[in-house]
Amino acid sequence: MTPTSAGNQTQFLEFVQKYALQLRSPETLPQSRRAWDEQRPQLRARLIASWGGFPQTPGPLKPRVVGQFQRDGYGVEKVLLETRPGVQMTANVYIPDGNGPHPAMLCVHGHWPLAKHEPTVQKRCIGLVRLGFVVLMVDAFGAGERGIQPELGEYHGEMVAGTLWPTGLALAGIQVYENMRAVDYLTSRTDVDAARIGVTGCSGGGNQTMYVGAIDERLKCVVPVCSVGTYQAYLGAACCMCEVTPSVLTYTEESGVLGLVAPRALMLINATQDAFQFSVGEARKTFAQLQHIFCFYGRQEAVRHVSIEAGHGYNRAMREAMYGWVTRHLKGQGDGAPIEEGEMAIEAPETLRCFADGKRPTTFVTVPRYAAAEARRLLQARPIPNHRQHWQSDRSLMVSALPKSLGMRKNRLESIAISERRQAGDWNSFEVISELGISLRVSRLSKGSKVDRLKLLLDFDRSVPPEEAEADEWHIVQADLRGTGALANSNDGIGRAVDHNSAEWSLWIGRPLLGQWVQDVRRILDAVEQEDGQLPEEIMVVGRSVAGIVALCAAALDPRITHCQMIGSLTSYISDTPYEKQRLGIMVPGILRDVGDIPHIASLVSPRPLSITGGVDGAGAVRTFQQLREDFAYAIAAFALDGAQNSLQIATGADS
């Protein structure tokens, strides 16, 4: 049997945390207004790029009031807005009695099951409208009335939002853009004073507030609640996909993002009993840097940090602090001190719904549907090649783009540290450093002194029994890659995503897990080469299920790999439903945009042998032989153009 390792469930987190500290150490602040003014547009552009960009030309909003009702002192309209072509946002507009134009507040919700209908969310809307503000309360993409099903209560994170990553779009960025469209709508209303608009939200809504407040300068007052801390503090925590900005730690911290709000009014509200990433202590680090930036404008009084003795949530004391701040900065009244809320009656969720009784059109665009449509649009730029010049041009572009998309490191360790050799029967093993902070245990099955054919087996679920490996004719090598098997981070999963947290942490630092796993494969081969003096002429990498994508990418980028086999792996990133039985770590931001789909990556193995044994779609359904051939049509054409059509073998399999 294979030698076992005690495992290290903290290794990967410790690696990510140290790596992130190196990225941001020291965290330098601009030393002058001029230096900051030079940084601002660059920082803004990098944030938007991390989110996948915004449409160049906003389409018509097509606002439609689908219902309304009156209460004492204010009325409520139920409104549909088209934020992108075909994508509808559900919203409520609270309108104070009396003549306008009024100041306005955009309210965004966090991860409460009922979204805009949640009682605590309603309370801030009612409190604000009573103070004379028009309030626009919106459902975030994938939440509230905008879930996959029309019923309330869905969560838009994990593998729902995961469908967006391959397109290059981040749910965080979509929310920013949609909230900017919400501001467009507010400025279009005759009862709103466009020069006096603010935004507030809590938790995930606080993140939305931070980002849209940083990007949209029409928002004159920004109040994020129970959300501001530091990006470093996210590493070790579980957060929603809608909070992740890929690669952001490679160029800034939260203080840089919130610094873009200056010189406009900004209040940070934190709870003393909140999670570490939103803690008062972490927020104080950010606030200290913000004070430095606001001083450039002589606007020290326009930024304030308030801590409330409470747990996570937008409670009454927090709302009252917000009321005073926005009243001062948007109405020019008071000194910013808290304003008492008073008692109020909230509405039943059904009263506020835009789609009565959940009767939503069957064609309603959900997060996965939007992701799938965007993916298909992107792949129109990668048609099946019909002549060799076309294929060679595509190949050159993809070979250049793939390592960048995967966040592969260019530098290699000069020496390969091998230690802790062990023996267990016919198996021997050793530890190898993949990169500083990452140690892998590599197991080898001895089959005589000469190694002429080597097979590396990758299986995150460990479904290959040792006896099957021992019966193989090849010299077998196995290993747990970082963050998997014995090296898996404890409590890593959320919902369908078993590697949720480690995959997210990797995105924060600009190192998608798939790229890190490919690096581990390379280092394992380096270690075997060092141990044996040379590598055999034939090297096969076999990946089962999710690990098949790792094997494929490794073979595409490493010419030492002479054979590749995928068993029961995902055949396409395109999925109009949430991914099932996959890992978030293979969902690389922008891979469809910059490289192509899984069959495009498969084509890069040509003319070397590639075996595709079974496969599944995004929903986990097994593909038939005909479907597999349709899925891999691009690769089939590429292999044929290389004169290597017999090197690509496609078959169904019981393991798929």
N, C-alpha and C positions, 0 to 999 in steps of 0.2 A: 504494500500500500504506500501511497505518497506520504512523505514526511509532512507533518503538520506544523503550523506556526500558531503561537499563542494569540497572534493578531494584535493589532493596535488600532483601536477605534477612535483615537484622538489624533493620530498622525496627520490625517489630511487636513483637519481643521487647523492644527498648529502650523502646518505648512502654509495654508492660505493666509492666516493672520500675519505670519512673519513676512510673507511675500508682499502683502498689502502695505505693511509698515515701511518696507523698503521703497515701495512706489511713492509714498507720500512723505518720506523723511528726508530733510525736514519739510514741513508744510510752510511754504514761503508765502508771505503776504506782500502785496504791492506796497511800495514805500511812498507813493505819491498819487495824487489824483490823475496825473497824466499817465502814469504806468497802469493804473486801474482802467482808465478809459481805453487804453490800447488792448487790454486783456478782455474786456467785456464782450466785444463782438466775436472774438475767437472762442470764448467759452460758450457763448450762446450757440454758435454754429456747431460746436462739438457736441453739445447736448442734443441738438436736433438730429445730428448725424447718428448719434448713439441710438436714438429712438427709431431710426429708419427714414427720417425726413418727413416733411409735410407736403401735401399737394401744392403745386405751384399756384394754381388758381382755384380759390374756393368756389364751389358750385352754389346754386340758389338754395336757400334754407327751406323754402316752401312751408312756412309755418302754418299749422292748421289747428284751430281751437276745436277740440272734440267734446268739450263739456265745460260747465262752469257752475259755481254756486256762490252764494253770498253769506257772510257771517257778520257779526257786529263789528263794524269799523273797517272791514276789508272784504274783498272778494277773491276767489281762486279760479284760475283758468287751467284746464287740462290741455296741454299743447304737445303736438308732434313736430319735431324739427328734423330736417334731412341734413346731417352733418357731413356726409360724403354721399356720392350718388348711390341711391338705393338703401342707405343706412339711416334708420330712424332712431332718434333719441326721444324718449318719453320724459315729460317734464311737467311740473306744476309752477304756475306763476301766481304769487300772492301780491295783490294790488291794494294799497291803502285807499280808503275813501278820500275824497277831496281832489282839488285840482293839482295837476303835475306841472312841470316835470319833477319827479322825485329822484333822490339818490337811489341806487340799486345795489343789491348784494347777490352775487352768485354763490349758491350753497351746494357743496358736493359732499356726498356721504362716504362713510368708511364701510367696513365689512359687517354691517348689521344685516341680518337676513332679509329684512323688508325694505332695505334701501331707502328711497325717498319717503316711503310710507311709515318708516320706523318712528315710534312715539318720540324718542329723544331727538330725532332729526326734525320732526314736525315742530317741536318746541322752539328751536332757534328760528325757524321760518316765521312762526306766529309772533315770537318776541320782536323780531326785526320789522315785520309789517306793521305792528302796533306802534313802532317808533317812527313810522313814515317812510320806510324803505319798500321799494318794489323788490320782491325776492324771487329769484329763479332757482328752483330746486330740481336737479336733473338726476336721472338714473345713469350710472356709469355703464359702459359697454359690457354686456354680459351679466349685469346685475339687475335687481328689481324686475321690471316688466321686460327686460331685454335679455333674459336668460335663454337657454336652449329650448326649454319648455315655457309656456306662458305663465305657469304658476310661480308665485313669489318664493324666494328663499334659496335660489341657486347661488353657488360660489363660482366666480369667474376665473379663479386662479388655476393652479397646477396644470393638468394636461388640457384644460380648455384654452387657457392663454398660451399654453405651450405650442398650440398649432400655429401661432403667429411667428414664432422665432425663426423658422427657416426662411420666411419671406423677408426678414430683416426688420419687420415692424415689431415694436415693443408695445405691450398694452399700456404702459406708462405714457408713451408718446401719443398713442391714439387718444387717451384721455386728455392729454394736454391740448391736442388739436381740437377735440370735440368741445372742450371747455372754452377755447378761443372762439369757436363757432357760437357757443352760448352767449359770449360777450357780444359777438356780431348781432345776435338776436336782440339783446338788451339795448344796444345802441340804435337799433332800428325802430324801437318802440317810441311813440310820441310822449308817453307818460314817464319816460326815463331821461334823466339828465346824464348824457354820455360822458361828461367830465367828472362824474362822481359815482364811480362803480368800484366795489370791493369784492373780495372773495374770502370764504372761510370753509373749513372742513376739518374733520377729526380722523385720526388714525390713517387709514388708507386715503381718506378724504383730505387729511392734512398734507399727505404727500402730493396729492393733486394740487392742493392750494399752493404749496411751495413751488412746484414746477410751473404751473400756469402763471403764478404771480411773478416768477422770474422772467418768463418769456414774453408775456403780454403787458406792455407798459400802459395800456388803457386801464388797468386795475390799479387804483390809487391807494388802496388799503388792503393789506394781505395779513390774514390771521390763521396760520396753521396751528392745530391743536393736537396734542399727544402724538406727535409725529417727528418733531425735530430732535436730532441727536447728532450722531456722526455716522458716516458710511462704515468706518472701521467697526463700529459697534454692531452692525448688521452681520458681521462675519462671526458666526456662532449662534445666530438666531434664525428662526423661521419667519419668513415674511411672504406676503402675497407676490405673485408674479407681476402685479400691476405696480409694485414699488421698485422694481429692478430697472436700473439704467445700465445697460451693458458697457463695460470698460470704463465706467466713470471714475474709478479709483486710479486709473492711469493718468488722469489729468486734473482732478479737483476733489474737494470735499464738500460737504453740505454748506459750509460757510461760503464757498465760492458761488454755489447756486443761489443761495439766499442773498448774497451780496449784489446780485443783479437786480434785486428789488430796490436797492438804494437809488435815489433819495426818497422814494415813495415810503409811505408809512407801513411799518411791519411790527406785529406783535407775535411773539412766540409764547404759547401756553403749554406748560407741561404738568404732569401729575407726579406727586412725590412717590407714589406706589406703583409706578408703571414699569414695564419691561426695560431691561438695560439699554436697548437701542434707542428708546425714547425717554431715557431717564433725565432727571434734572441735571445731574452731573455732566452727562454728555452734551446736553443742550447748552450748558454754560460755556463749554469749550467753543462751541460754534458762535454763541452770542458774543464772546470776547472778541472774536475776529470780526464779527459784524460791526461792532462798535468802532473798530479801527476803520472800516470802509465807510461807514456813515459819517465819520469825522471829516473825510475828504470833502463832503458836501456841506459841512457845517450843520448837519441834521441829526445830531446825537439824540435829540428829543423825539425823533421819528421812529426809533427802534426801542422796543421794550420787551423784557422777558418776565413772565409771570409764572410762578409755581403755585399749584393748588394742592392742598392736602387731600388726596383722593387717589383712586385707582384709574385705570384706563377708561376713557369715555369723555363725552362732552357734557359735563354736569352743569347744574344751575350756576354755580359760582364761576365757572369758565365762561358760560354764555353771558353772564352779567359783566364780566371783564371785557368781553368782546363788544358788547353793546356800547359801553362807554368809549372804547377806542374808536370804533367806526363812527359813532356820533360826533366825536371830536374832529375826525379827519375827513369825513364825507359830508357832514352837516355844518361844521364850524361851530358846534355847540359843546359847552362843558370843557372840562380839563382832562378828559380821558379816564376819570374814575369810574368804577363799576356803576351800572344803572340797574336798579331792581327790576326783576322780571314780572312778578305778579303771577296770579293763578291763571290757568288757561285750560280750555277743553280741546282735546285732540280728535282727529277724525279716524273713523274706521278705514283700514286700507282700501276697501272697495270704493269708498267715496272719492279717493284721489286717483284711482287707476284711469289711465287713458284708454285702455282696452277693457271695457266693461265685462265682468264675468270671465275674464281671461280669454275673450274671443279675439284673438290676435290673428292676422293673416298667416296662412301656412307658409307663405313665401318670405316671412320676416327674416331679415339678415341677422344671424347670430355671429358670435366670435369665430367659431370654426368655419362657418359658411363663408364669412368674409375672407378668412385666411386662405381657404381653398380657392376662392375666386382670384385672389391676388397671386397665389402660387401659379395657377394656370396662365394668368396674364404674363408673369415673369418668364415662364418656360416657352412662351411664343418666340422668345429671342434665341432659343436653343433647339431649332427644328432638327429632325433626323437628317444626318449628312447623306448626300446623294452622290458625292464624288470625293476623291481623296484630298484634294486641296481644301475643301470645306472641312473635312474631318481634321486635317493637320492644323488648320487655323483654330478650330475649336479646342483641340488638344493642347495647343500651346497656351491658350488663354486659361484653360482649366488647371493645367499643371502649375502655372504661376499663381493662380488665385486660391487654390485649395489650401496650401500651408498658411497663407495669410488669414483665410476664413477660419481655420482651426486654431489660430493664435499660436502656431508652432514657434518655438524658440530657435533662433538661428545658431546660437552658440552651443557647443558641446562641452561636457566635462573632459578635461584633457586626459585624465586617468579614470579607470573604472575600478571602484572600490568593491571588492568581493570579500565576504566574511561569513562566519558562522556556518561552515560546511557541516552537513549532517548526512547520515545514511540510515535508511529504513528498508531492509530487504533489497530488492533490485533498484529501488529509487534512491537517488542522492539529491541533495538540495544545497543552495547557498543563498545568501543575502546579497543584493546588488543595489547600489544607490542610483536611482533613476535621475534625480536631481537633488540638490541640497534640501534635505527635509523629507524626502520620499525614499523609503527603503522597501524593496520587493523581495519576496522569497520565491526563488525559481526552483522548480522540481524537475528532475530529469530521470527518465527510465533507461537504465543501462542495457544495451543489447550488443555486447561485444565491444572490442576496443576501437573498431573503425566506425566512424559516423559518416556515412555517405548520403543519407537522406534524413532531414530533420523536419519534424512537424510540431508547430507551436499550437496548442489547443487553448482557445479562449472561450470561457463559459461562465458568465456571471452568476448563473443559477446552479452551477456545479452539477449538471445533469449527466455528465459523462462518468460512469462508474470506472474505478481503476482497472478492473479486469478487461473492460473494452479497450482502454488505452494499451494495456499490456499485450493484447492480441493483435495490435496494429503492427504492420510491417515496417513502419517508419520509426526512427528514434524520436521519442516523445518528450516534449517540454511543456510544462504547465506553470501558470503563475496567476496569483490574484493581482490584478492591476489596482492602482491607487483608488481608494474609496469603494472597493468592491470586496466581496468575500470576507476574509478575516480582517481586511483593512477598511471595511465599511464603517462610515460614521454612525455612531449610535443615534437612534431616533431620527433617522434621516428622511423618512417618507412622509408625504402629505397626499392623501387621496390616492389617485392612480399612479402618482410619481414616487417610486420607491427611493429615488436618489434626489429628491426635491431640493433639500437644503444644500448638499454639496454641489449640485449643479448650479444653483443660484449663486453661491459664493464664488464659484469659478467665473460666472459671468461678470460679477462686480469687478474682478481683477483683469478682465479681458483675456481669460484663458479657458475657453469652452472645454468641458470635460472630455469630449471626443478627441480633441487635439492632445490633451494630456495623456489619454490612454494610448494614442498612436505613438507618442514619445516613449511611453513605457515599453511598447512592443519593440521599438528600435533599440532601446537600452538593453533589453533582454537578449536580443541578437548580438549586440556588442559584447555582452558579458560571456555568452557562449563562445564567441570568436576568441576572446581573450583566454578563456579556460582551455580551449582545444588548440589554440594556435592558428586556426583558420575555420571558416564556415564551410559546410559541405556545398557541393554544387547545386543540390536541390533543397529548397526550403519552402515548406508549405505552412501557411497560416490559416487555421480553421476557426471560424467564429460561429457559435450557436446563438440563435435569437438576436438579442440586442448586440452581442459581441460580434456578430457578423458584419455590422457596419464598421466596427473598429478594424477588423481584419481587412475589409475592403479598402478603407482609407490608408491603412498601413501599406498594403500591396500597391496601391496607386502611387504612393510617394517613395517607396523604398525598392529599388531595382534588385536588391539582394533576394527579395521574396520572389521565388520562381513559380509558385502555385498559390492559389487562394480559393477557399471554399466558404460559402455562406450557407448556413442551414437554418431554415425557418425564420429568416430575418425580414424586417420591414422592406417593402419593395418601392415605396414612394413616400415622400414627406407630405404629399397632398392628402388632406383628410378633412371632410366637412363635418366630422364628429370628433369629440375628444380622443386623443390617442389612448389605446388600451394595450396593456402588457408591453409597454415600451419604457424607456428611461429618458428622463429629461436631458440627461447628459449628451445624447446624440442630436438634440435639437439645437443646431448651431445657428446663431443669429446671422441671417443674410446668406446662407449657403445656397439657397435656390436662386437668389439674385446674382450672386458673385461667381458661383461655380456651376450649379445645376442640381438635378435631382439624383437620387441614388443610382439609377441606371447610367447617368452621365459619369458619375465617379467610377462605376464599374467599367466603363469604356477605357479608362486610363490604365487598366491592367493589361489591355491588349498590347502585344500578341501573346503574352504569357497565359497559361491555362487558368481559367476561372470556372468554378463549378457553383451553380446556384441550385441548391437542393431545397425545394419548397420555398414558401414565403407567405407573408401576411400583409394585409392592408392596415391602415391606421386604426381601424376599429378592432383589429385582431382577427379578422376573418381570413381563413386559409384561401390562398389563391389557387385556381385550377391551372393545369398546364397551359391552356390557351391564354389565360389571363397573365401568367408569368411571361409568356412570349410577347404579349402586348405591352406589359410593363417595361420590359427590357429591350424594346424595339430599337432604341437609340444604340445600346451596347451591341446588339446583334449586327446593326449596320456598320458600326465602327470596326468590330472584329473582322467583318467581311472585307471592308476596304483595306485592312491590313493583310489580307490573305490568310487570316487566322480563324476563319469561321468554325473550324473544328476544335479550337481551343476554348470556346465558350460552350459549356454544357449546362443545359437547363432541364430540371426534372422535378417532379413532385416528390414529397417524402413524408414518411410517417412522423418525422420530427418537426414538421413545419407547423 
